[in-house]
């Protein structure tokens, strides 16, 4: 995971590395993802979210598109 201050810095880094720009996550989205994903990790019956739950978490955070679909085989 890499952190950048702006979209311009992301674009510059991608160009310098010869990489395409992939979906990006903001710090608030990352925090929301972490708190939703690990909300019950200390419970005895803790389990990983299932694909439908994962899609719901991503949708609530505004992480949309094929990249964020856990049933997709494409990570464009």
PyMOL commands that set and color helices and strands:
alter all, ss='L'
color gray80, all
select helices_A, chain A and resi 7-17+27-37+51-60+66-68
alter helices_A, ss='H'
color red, helices_A
deselect
rebuild
show_as cartoon
